[in-house]
Amino acid sequence: MTRAIINRAEDMLIAGATRQQVADVTGVDLKTIYKYFPAG
């Protein structure tokens, strides 16, 4: 993932988006989102 996508994903998660929503919007696989932003 590029730094821009990581920043966008982080902003979305802080704003309350689910990891699935982040994956859908950014076009990144859900497993990759969990790799960069583990649950818990």
N, C-alpha and C positions, 0 to 999 in steps of 0.2 A: 504494500500500500504506500502511496505517496504521502508526504507530510500533509499536503492539503486535504486529502481524504481522511487521514487520522484526525486532523483538527476539526473537520466538519463532523465526523462521527462522534468525537468527544463532546462537541457543542450540542449535538442532537441528544445524546444520552443525558447530559446535564439538564436539558430542557424537558426531559421526561419521555423521550422516545424509547421504544423497545429496541432490542438488538435486531429483531426481525425487520422493523421499520428502517433502521439504519442500513441494513443489508439491501433492502429493496431500493432505497433512494440512491445509495452510492454505487450499486451494482457489484458490490463485493460479496463473496460467499459468506453465509452465516457463520461457518466454522472459523473463517478468518477474523470476523468481528469478535468472536469469543476468544480467539488467540490473543488479540490485542487488548481486549476489554473483558477479562474473565468475570464470571458472575460471582457475586458475593463480595 
